[in-house]
């Protein structure tokens, strides 16, 4: 692996927390992800199933986990199955996990080759009172691909039609919602690599540079530091492309007078950062660009310093509070009429998506972050201590040909929030000074 080994105590503790949530007589079974196939005989890079990684740290395909916390035989309480390696596999694919290395990574004593999985399932499932099976229940998922967990769920219900099956995903969502110190350390490393990538670009950005050249500079720095690359598809958007929220072409030439919006971050050890910065291509904001930038920055600071705190409901309270701040800023920028906004605010039944400010600010402000970029979040969630979230307000002026978004990642604290990207420049004066220094 490119990344440093993760302390196995993380995975041991995660399994203990899951075991404490399972009723007596429960058996839980999870599978690794598939290798994603493209076309013909080509595949893309393997990315582990987030839940399996959370519980084992095993970053390899064809891996299965069986948990039976109150099994009579202690050897049956935790069993990790991994693909048996061979000289042929070593020649073509390189070293795979051995039983010994899988045990060291996961903290699981009983590691077996995965050809023993079938017989173990047939032995243990009939004894269980409840069978907990996993699936991707992320509210925003639109995937139609069938996973190993999906295939197993269909098969087990044919083999044991009378077994009572329960959903594991809601439990894992609650557990993954709050991050441990070890997880926060991995996220901090991803943020630090992202910071170095951003610093590398500031002296490189100038009129005439292509968006994909900037993308290449970022990737070079990320890979140089042990990241497997981008945490998500990078957005390198200049000029009017600032206003395309999920712009991915990254093929335009950066022009003098344009702003460049970069929504791009590094992955490290399966944990993900998420950064957005908007900078002037020529190193200097125009007066109008600076006014909008400062508006977004004030909202950004209010989110971190005042609004995000434990117990605040994310959708019902926080996003509405931010919307009111954005409305005030849009009034100051001459985009909204104060009297019309005041009248609109009286109507508490008016949905947020129908309010006037949505023309210039049309997305959410925060999402959970972790092994997944849009990490699992319980329905109707509140901010809780130890949760890691993004803060990403923006204002987009399509008629004027530019938009601005700023984004950092923070750990929610009881008495104050920890900004994992506090060392990445964000104030407009600092951005201009650093770009001028880089060009000189």
Secondary structure, DSSP 8 states (H G I E B T S, - for coil): --S----THHHHHHHHHHHHHS-TTEEEEEE-----B-STT-B------HHHHHHH---SSS-EEEE-TT-SSGGGSEEEEE----HHHHHHH-----HHHHHHHH--SEEEEGGGHHHHHHHHGGG-SEEEE-----TT-------HHHHHHHHHHHH-TTS-EEESHHHHHHHHHS--HHHHHHHHHHHHHHHHHHHHHHTT--TT-BHHHHHHHHHHHHHHTT--SBSS--EEEEGGGGG-TT-----SB--TT-EEEEE--BEETTEE---EEEEETTS---HHHHHHHHHHHHHHHHIIIII--TT-BIIIIIHHHHHHHHHHHHHHTTSS-HHHHHHHHH-TTS-GGGSGGGGT--S-S--B-SSSSS----TT-B--TT-EEEE--EEEEGGGTEEEE-BEEEE--SSS-EETTTTS--SHHHHHHHHHHHH-
